[in-house]
Amino acid sequence: MQKKLLSFFILISPLFLYSQKKETINRITNNSIEIEDANPDTELKIFEQNTPQKFSNAKIYGFGEASHNSKEFFDLKAKFFKYLVKNHGVKTFIMEESYQAESGINEWISGGQGDIKTIAENFNIGFWYTKEIVNLLHWMRAYNKGKSKEEQIQFYGMDIQIGKKLNQEIREFVDKANISIDENLLAVADSCANKKIDYGKEETWWQNQLPKLNELKQQILKSNLKRETYKNVLRSLNYLISYTQYASLVKEEYPKSTEYRDLKMFENVNYIVENLSKNGKAFIWAHNEHINKKEMYSTGSNIINLGRNLKDYYSDDYYAVGFDFGFGKINGLITNQKGSSWKTYDIEKPVRKTYAETLILVDKDIYFIEFDKSLEFFNEKSKHLLIGGGGYQPKSLSRILINKVYADTYDALIFVKEISVPDYNLN
């Protein structure tokens, strides 16, 4: 009798699993919003007619990307940013990029001189040197034309991994304001800004500079100038202090530097939203692992990231949108004795036992889905491809496959069936 029951269960198990998967696909199909295409210049007509209330009510939107080098992710984020500008009054654009990129880009999108290449050269992160992103800056420039400063889109950088040129702004301010500052402290600012981080080497030098940079900050604060006079240079100096502190942590016990970087990105976003945004609304462009509202990397890591800090501080005013994909072309960095170079890989289908393996079965090429408790599929742990700064790494696939609970990680997800590489030719 027991053998017959066992045989019966073995026989019906595949049918049960098939039925369960079909029901999941139907529920995702019925609850998702189709995105017509990835063209950044077309309207989100279906989304506009079905915009989730939670999305509409938010003020700060974090849009991730499953990799830093996928055309469709870039174009879809540009598409949603334009939608939010036109329909929700979002004029503050914050990027996973350096503070130093701000002035040149803002000058150009406000009507300044320059061409496609000189504008892209403001970026310190090489992934953004693409036509897709420069085209978005073109759109910002066109949007800003004829508008007052208060009505214009402004670009901001939140990241702290670059030090170069920060000292120049500090020295220019000191000279212009004609205040007495210890030259030795200014020399420390020069040294910190010009020194690159050696990620393979532990250096106590960085830690030793921090008291001197903080003393420089105190001398500026005690200069009897009005706050309006020095508030911009304080931003530059605070970024330099953060850069130096970050450099001092890179060889400390993991994940100190990772959490510190994201904490500082949160503090920078918070400052921009509270002090520089005209209406408290903002669009944040970064990797999935920075914008997600839970933690970095695998579920259960408890590595607090930018998005978690934002969700804790702003609650439902912060809305996190992640990205996932099915197949397509993607770049990966190859490093050998000859050096490093990028190779384009062709991913033919989703990796087994990932969210994407099921999500690709929905009969929509691109779709947006907001998570709620009724969609059990997203409340269950599954695998996800983590493609970081080094791009796709097929030889280390087990290391870039991580556990996630999507409903805990994002407020919503944009799924793209097929991805391709961006256009890096700006000639």
PyMOL commands that set and color helices and strands:
alter all, ss='L'
color gray80, all
select helices_A, chain A and resi 2-31+45-49+53-57+71-88+99-109+116-120+126-128+131-144+149-151+166-177+183-194+205-221+227-249+256-276+288-291+306-317+355-359+376-379+394-400+406-409
alter helices_A, ss='H'
color red, helices_A
select strands_A, chain A and resi 33-34+60-63+92-98+154-159+282-285+318-336+339-347+366-370+382-385+401-404+412-419
alter strands_A, ss='S'
color yellow, strands_A
deselect
rebuild
show_as cartoon
